[in-house]
Amino acid sequence: MKALIRVTLALAAVVVCPFVSAEPAKLPQQAAQAHASAGLAHVQKLADMKRQPRTAQAGAGVNAVTASTLSGPRIANPYRAYPPSCLADPLPDTPSGPFTSFQMPLYSRDTGGNPVTPETVTVTIWRMGCSSSGNLTPYNTDRGANSALLMRIERSSTSTDAFPTFPFITANQGTTTGNLVRAAMEPNTVVSDGPYDAPILVDTTYVLENYPYSGYGLTLFNYDFTLNIDPVIDANCTGCQSLDIRGYQPDQQNYPAAFQNLPIDGYMSSSYFDPAHSGEGFLIDVIDNPGGTTRTVFVAWYTYDPLGIPFWLVSQGSVQVGSNTLTGAPVYYFDNGGFAGDFGSTSTLHNWGTMSMSWADCNKVTFSYNGATDPTIVNGPSGSGTRDWVRISDINGLNCE
């Protein structure tokens, strides 16, 4: 792993394809035989892999989580290639930052299963930058910046009678060659993929992943590696492409999002505190609102008044989906309550002040507050300032990295 080097990503390529776009014509049956023969080893390897038990990490035993028949949330995929909080469904269809784009032929069939002229497709590869928390993760051994590697395949034909088929993809990294690469159509999955030899019906974006089976290769996609794409047209590797993908090292020009605060979403839901002042902290919950355009951020601040007596402040503000800052959310406190519900149907709500919040990474929340002393509360907390607090834990199924 230490031999893997990160360098600045600079992708730009246009490759001339040996096939021209035209109406697909049926090919002799030998073309199907050549495809089947060339792909036989690939099919066998994929079939052998999927018969293996899923494992938590290379060389480990059966992972009780992925092998379980119980329903409910799981832990994050231990073979994941990027932060679970980086991507959501649907995957983007437009590159951001540096990208590679080239054309290549893919083995194609008509609806009757007959081989036809290979369809020329456009393949585009780019990275989706993710702000890094500096965590040591299964996909990042140097605590550096994290990204997700995306691949989009766009058809050159609108035919609904013949379709190109998904290629066979592997990766070489360091001294390891032939790592199987999983191309999933939605993020944060465990085993879903293209899959190999399946028809590509429409333009589709995939995120490159690892399979959760030990012994079939583990690629660290944030580092230098070579991506091999084989359309399996014949045994001569006609139309094959090998691309040197450089490691992810973001800069302000190409990956500005990597230097911005994170968008506020459910992955921020957690507990936060100041390690230098244990006993005070936040409980934060981020809630999707009806309509899907805004989110509510609820904050419970368990703190103290000037006499050292526990005192709770609560805040509730709204942000647009995609926003990376909660600004000027109102903060309240309650009184006229009682222990264990020993009071009337409601307690009394008072305005205390305002609060703003942002997350530079998943492990740290930066907040500012401004609260004036309310004459109805004796020795109530007041003041203004800015603090940085750290995350205590992840909520099951919402691993934020």
C-alpha positions in Angstrom: 0.0 0.0 0.0 2.8 2.4 0.8 4.0 2.1 -2.8 0.8 3.7 -4.1 1.3 7.3 -5.0 -1.1 10.1 -5.3 -0.5 12.7 -8.0 -2.5 15.5 -9.5 -5.4 14.2 -11.6 -5.2 15.4 -15.2 -7.4 13.4 -17.5 -8.0 14.3 -21.2 -8.2 11.8 -24.1 -10.0 11.4 -27.3 -9.4 8.0 -29.0 -10.4 7.4 -32.6 -12.6 4.3 -32.8 -12.1 1.8 -35.6 -15.9 1.3 -36.0 -18.1 4.0 -37.5 -21.7 4.6 -36.3 -24.2 3.0 -38.7 -27.4 1.0 -38.7 -26.4 -2.3 -37.1 -26.2 -5.2 -39.5 -26.3 -8.9 -38.6 -23.0 -10.6 -38.4 -22.1 -14.2 -39.2 -22.6 -16.6 -36.3 -18.9 -16.8 -36.0 -18.9 -13.4 -34.4 -21.1 -14.7 -31.6 -18.8 -17.8 -31.2 -15.7 -15.5 -31.0 -17.4 -13.4 -28.3 -18.5 -16.4 -26.3 -15.0 -18.0 -26.6 -13.2 -14.9 -25.6 -15.5 -14.2 -22.7 -15.7 -17.8 -21.3 -12.9 -17.2 -18.8 -14.5 -13.9 -17.7 -17.8 -15.6 -17.1 -16.3 -18.4 -15.2 -14.3 -16.0 -13.0 -17.4 -14.0 -12.2 -19.4 -17.1 -11.5 -16.7 -18.5 -9.2 -16.5 -15.2 -7.3 -20.2 -14.9 -6.7 -20.3 -18.3 -5.2 -17.8 -17.2 -2.4 -19.0 -16.0 1.0 -18.9 -12.2 1.4 -16.1 -11.1 3.7 -15.5 -8.1 5.9 -12.0 -7.6 4.5 -9.5 -9.6 2.4 -8.5 -12.7 4.3 -11.2 -12.4 6.9 -14.0 -14.8 7.7 -17.6 -14.6 6.8 -19.1 -11.2 7.5 -22.1 -11.8 9.7 -23.6 -8.5 8.6 -23.7 -9.1 4.9 -24.4 -12.8 5.3 -27.3 -12.2 7.7 -30.9 -12.9 6.8 -32.1 -10.3 9.2 -33.8 -7.2 7.9 -32.8 -3.6 8.8 -29.9 -1.2 8.3 -26.4 -2.6 7.8 -22.9 -1.3 8.4 -21.2 0.4 5.5 -19.9 -1.9 2.8 -16.4 -2.9 4.2 -15.2 -3.1 0.5 -16.4 0.4 -0.2 -14.4 2.6 -2.5 -15.5 6.1 -1.4 -17.3 7.8 1.6 -20.9 6.6 1.8 -21.9 10.3 2.3 -20.3 11.3 -1.0 -22.9 10.2 -3.5 -26.7 9.7 -3.7 -29.0 8.3 -6.3 -29.3 9.3 -9.1 -25.6 9.5 -10.1 -24.6 12.7 -12.0 -24.7 12.6 -15.8 -22.3 15.4 -16.4 -18.6 15.4 -15.6 -17.2 17.9 -13.1 -13.5 18.7 -13.0 -11.0 16.9 -15.2 -12.3 14.0 -17.2 -11.3 11.5 -19.8 -13.6 10.9 -22.8 -13.1 8.5 -25.6 -14.9 6.3 -28.1 -14.8 2.5 -28.3 -16.8 -0.3 -29.9 -18.9 -2.6 -27.7 -20.1 -6.1 -28.7 -23.7 -5.7 -29.7 -26.8 -8.0 -30.2 -30.2 -7.5 -31.6 -33.4 -8.4 -29.6 -33.2 -12.0 -31.0 -29.7 -12.4 -29.5 -27.9 -12.3 -32.9 -24.5 -10.5 -33.1 -24.7 -7.2 -35.0 -22.1 -4.5 -35.9 -20.4 -3.3 -32.7 -21.9 -0.1 -31.6 -19.5 2.8 -31.0 -20.1 4.3 -27.6 -18.6 7.3 -25.8 -17.0 6.5 -22.4 -16.4 9.4 -20.0 -14.5 9.0 -16.7 -14.2 11.6 -14.0 -14.0 11.9 -10.2 -16.6 13.3 -7.8 -14.6 15.1 -5.1 -15.5 14.4 -1.5 -14.3 16.6 1.4 -12.1 14.5 3.6 -12.4 14.1 7.3 -8.8 12.6 7.5 -10.2 9.3 8.7 -8.2 6.1 8.1 -10.6 4.1 6.0 -10.7 0.9 4.0 -10.2 2.8 0.8 -7.8 5.5 2.0 -4.5 4.4 3.8 -2.9 7.9 4.1 -5.8 9.9 5.5 -5.8 12.0 2.4 -8.6 13.4 0.3 -11.4 11.1 -0.9 -13.3 10.9 -4.2 -15.6 8.6 -6.1 -14.7 7.5 -9.6 -17.6 7.7 -12.1 -17.9 6.2 -15.6 -20.6 7.2 -18.1 -21.4 5.2 -21.3 -23.4 7.0 -23.9 -24.8 5.3 -27.0 -24.3 6.5 -30.5 -27.5 4.8 -31.7 -31.1 5.3 -30.8 -32.0 1.8 -32.0 -34.3 -0.2 -29.8 -33.7 -3.4 -31.9 -30.0 -3.8 -31.1 -28.0 -2.8 -28.0 -24.3 -2.7 -27.0 -23.3 -5.0 -24.1 -21.5 -4.1 -21.0 -17.7 -4.7 -21.2 -15.4 -6.6 -18.9 -13.6 -4.3 -16.5 -10.4 -4.9 -14.5 -7.8 -2.8 -12.8 -4.0 -3.1 -12.3 -2.5 -1.4 -9.2 1.0 -1.7 -8.0 2.1 -5.3 -8.4 -1.5 -6.6 -8.5 -3.1 -7.2 -11.9 -6.6 -8.2 -13.0 -8.6 -6.9 -10.0 -12.3 -7.2 -10.8 -14.0 -3.9 -11.0 -17.7 -3.5 -10.1 -19.6 -0.8 -12.0 -22.8 0.0 -10.0 -25.6 2.1 -11.3 -26.4 3.4 -7.8 -24.0 4.3 -4.9 -23.4 2.6 -1.6 -24.4 -0.9 -2.8 -22.5 -4.1 -2.1 -22.9 -6.4 -5.1 -24.9 -4.7 -7.8 -23.1 -4.1 -11.1 -23.4 -3.6 -14.9 -23.2 -6.6 -15.2 -20.8 -8.0 -17.8 -22.5 -8.8 -21.2 -25.8 -7.3 -20.2 -27.4 -4.9 -22.8 -26.9 -1.2 -22.3 -30.4 0.2 -23.1 -29.8 3.9 -22.5 -27.0 6.3 -21.6 -25.9 5.3 -18.1 -23.6 6.5 -15.3 -21.8 4.0 -13.1 -19.7 4.4 -10.0 -16.6 2.1 -9.9 -16.6 -0.2 -6.8 -15.0 -3.4 -5.4 -16.7 -6.7 -5.1 -17.0 -7.9 -1.4 -15.2 -11.2 -2.1 -11.7 -11.8 -0.9 -9.2 -13.1 -3.5 -10.6 -11.2 -6.5 -8.8 -8.0 -6.1 -9.2 -4.8 -4.1 -8.5 -1.5 -5.9 -7.9 1.7 -4.0 -9.5 4.0 -6.5 -8.1 7.2 -4.8 -4.6 6.1 -5.9 -2.8 5.5 -9.2 -4.1 2.5 -11.1 -4.7 1.3 -14.7 -8.3 0.7 -15.8 -8.7 -2.0 -18.4 -11.9 -2.1 -20.5 -12.4 -5.1 -22.8 -15.5 -5.1 -25.1 -14.9 -8.8 -25.6 -15.5 -8.7 -29.4 -13.0 -11.4 -30.0 -9.8 -13.0 -28.6 -7.6 -10.3 -30.1 -8.9 -7.7 -27.7 -10.3 -5.6 -30.5 -11.3 -2.2 -29.2 -9.7 -2.7 -25.8 -8.7 0.4 -23.8 -6.2 0.7 -20.9 -6.3 4.0 -19.1 -3.8 5.3 -16.5 -6.0 6.9 -13.8 -4.0 9.2 -11.7 -4.5 9.4 -7.9 -6.8 12.0 -6.5 -5.1 15.1 -5.1 -7.6 18.0 -5.3 -6.9 21.6 -6.0 -9.0 24.7 -5.9 -9.3 25.1 -9.6 -10.3 21.5 -10.6 -12.1 20.4 -7.4 -13.5 23.4 -5.6 -16.1 21.3 -3.8 -13.3 19.5 -2.0 -12.5 22.7 -0.2 -16.0 23.8 0.7 -18.2 22.9 3.6 -20.2 19.7 3.2 -23.8 19.9 2.0 -26.1 19.5 5.0 -27.9 16.2 5.0 -28.8 13.2 7.1 -25.2 12.2 7.4 -24.7 15.1 9.8 -27.1 13.6 12.3 -25.1 12.6 15.3 -23.8 13.7 18.7 -21.0 16.4 19.0 -18.9 17.7 21.9 -15.8 19.6 22.8 -13.2 17.0 24.1 -11.7 19.7 26.3 -15.0 20.2 28.1 -16.7 16.8 28.4 -20.3 17.0 29.7 -21.6 19.5 27.2 -22.7 18.8 23.7 -25.1 18.7 20.8 -27.7 16.2 19.6 -28.3 17.0 15.9 -31.0 15.6 13.6 -31.4 16.5 9.9 -34.9 15.8 8.6 -36.2 15.8 5.0 -39.2 18.1 4.6 -42.2 17.3 2.4 -41.6 18.3 -1.2 -38.0 17.3 -1.2 -36.5 20.8 -1.6 -35.7 21.7 2.0 -34.4 20.1 5.2 -35.0 20.9 8.9 -32.0 20.9 11.2 -32.9 20.3 14.8 -30.3 20.9 17.5 -30.5 20.1 21.2 -27.7 21.9 23.1 -27.3 20.4 26.6 -25.3 23.0 28.5 -25.2 24.9 31.8 -26.3 28.3 33.3 -23.7 30.5 35.1 -24.4 28.6 38.3 -23.4 25.3 36.7 -27.0 24.0 36.7 -27.9 21.9 33.6 -29.8 24.0 31.0 -31.1 23.0 27.6 -31.3 25.1 24.5 -33.0 23.9 21.3 -32.8 25.3 17.7 -34.7 24.4 14.6 -33.9 25.9 11.2 -34.4 25.1 7.6 -31.9 24.8 4.7 -32.3 24.3 1.0 -31.2 20.8 -0.2 -27.6 21.2 -1.2 -26.9 24.1 1.1 -23.7 23.9 3.1 -24.6 26.4 5.9 -27.4 26.8 8.4 -27.6 30.6 9.0 -29.4 32.4 11.8 -31.6 29.6 13.1 -33.7 30.6 16.1 -32.7 29.2 19.5 -35.3 28.6 22.2 -35.5 27.4 25.8 -38.5 26.0 27.7 -39.7 26.4 31.3 -42.8 25.6 33.4 -42.1 21.9 32.8 -41.7 19.0 35.2 -39.8 15.8 35.7 -41.1 12.7 33.8 -44.1 14.6 32.4 -45.2 16.0 35.7 -46.7 19.2 34.3 -49.5 20.3 32.0 -49.9 19.5 28.3 -47.2 22.0 27.3 -44.4 24.0 28.7 -43.6 27.6 27.9 -41.4 28.5 24.9 -39.0 31.5 25.0 -36.8 32.9 22.4 -33.1 32.9 23.4 -31.2 34.0 20.3 -29.8 32.6 17.0 -27.3 29.9 15.9 -25.4 29.2 12.6 -23.7 25.9 11.7 -21.5 24.3 9.0 -19.4 21.2 8.5 -15.9 21.4 7.0 -15.8 17.6 7.2 -17.9 14.8 8.8 -15.9 14.9 12.0 -16.2 18.6 12.9 -19.1 21.1 13.2 -18.4 24.8 13.4 -21.1 26.9 15.0 -21.6 30.4 16.1 -24.2 31.6 18.6 -25.7 34.9 19.9 -28.1 34.8 22.8 -29.2 37.7 25.1 -30.2 37.4 28.7 -33.9 37.0 29.0 -35.4 38.8 32.0 -37.8 35.9 32.6 -34.9 33.6 33.4 -32.7 34.0 36.4 -29.0 33.5 35.7 -29.7 32.1 32.3 -26.8 31.4 29.9 -26.0 34.3 27.5 -23.3 35.5 25.2 -21.9 35.0 21.7 -19.0 33.2 20.1 -17.8 30.6 17.7 -16.8 27.0 18.5 -15.6 23.9 16.8 -16.9 20.6 18.2 -16.2 17.0 17.1 -18.4 14.1 16.2 -18.8 11.4 18.7 -20.3 8.6 16.6 -22.0 7.5 13.4 -25.7 6.5 13.3 -26.1 3.0 12.0 -26.2 3.1 8.2 -25.2 6.7 8.0 -21.4 6.4 8.1 -20.1 9.9 7.4 -16.4 10.0 6.4 
